[in-house]
Amino acid sequence: MFDMKQLLTLNDVPDMAEMIQLASELKSDPHAFSQLGSRKTIGLLFFNPSLRTRLSTQKAARLLGLDVMVMNFSNEAWAIEYEDGTIMSGLRSEHIKEAAQVVSQYCDIVAIRAFATLTDKEKDESEQVLNSFIKHASVPIVNMESATAHPLQALADALTLKEQVQKKKPKIVLSWAPHPKALPHAVANSFINMMNHQDADFVITHPKGYDLNPEIVGDNRVVYNQDEALKDADVVYVKNWCAYEDYGKILRTDNRWMLTENKMKLTNDAFFMHCLPIRRNVVVSDAVLDHPKSLVIEQANNRTYAAQAILKTLLDHA
């Protein structure tokens, strides 16, 4: 098995195919390594809400025999200061230098969930929270969704594709969809990163003005006409994200990009994917979400085995 010290993005995974295979094997026998984490502790630190990420990572850790501690920083911990040289006379009571070192005394692995601000692009892209913990902690750090990446979701998505899509070189479409709130780019970024490792005809579609970070999009094909992009698709992955250039802004709220049953008729009887949570009849219609080819529940299930594969790899090299 390959060596891995942390998980910030999928770039930290030395071999994607091998990691997905490990996740698949763990799904077949989740208790196979139930003593691997014995007498070790993982701390799950949440700066933002969570359902699937919290429960699946907690379950994955326990399947490996790890003790689990969970802290919600939004209402259970001191507010943390991240800047060096700050005169801490305001609302922030604890500095990251001490906080990260202290948590490292209690935990053998620390997993962190900290969303983008969507107001300060430079700060978000610096991954201030995650990188501050990496800098000052002495144990491996796992990204449970950060400002720019959600690698555990992308690994679960890759496992779901491996299980469900048998066609050689399928057409897979990542489509923007409307949402009443400004949402971050993390899921879309990591999905694109994951797709760069797949043998597929991959297309990104969104309205003009919603282009993602060009460094992440790279040479992948972008189509500004959703109907054109959906034609003959085998998989449609839908996600909202806010504007990148006009950072954090919502540029349109109409429902013309909502995925409907009629739009799915343009596809090759495609599978539907979404990371959840999802707003029914805003992002996607009930008919599509409740269709037998909707994979959202299986994606959520696979979150456990994606997390378990990452944690096992870190424990193997602890």
SULNORGI-V733268 format. One record per helix or strand of 3 or more residues. SS is the DSSP state (A for helix, B for strand). FROM is the first residue (numbers start at 1). TO is the last residue. If there is no record, write none. Layout:
# SULNORGI-V733268
ss: (SS | SS)
from: (FROM | FROM)
to: (TO | TO)
This chain:
# SULNORGI-V733268
ss: (A | A | B | A | B | A | B | A | A | B | A | B | A | B | A | B | A | B | A | B | A | A)
from: (10 | 16 | 41 | 52 | 67 | 96 | 109 | 121 | 128 | 140 | 151 | 171 | 186 | 201 | 214 | 221 | 226 | 235 | 261 | 271 | 286 | 296)
to: (12 | 28 | 46 | 63 | 72 | 106 | 113 | 125 | 136 | 143 | 164 | 176 | 195 | 205 | 217 | 223 | 230 | 239 | 264 | 273 | 289 | 316)
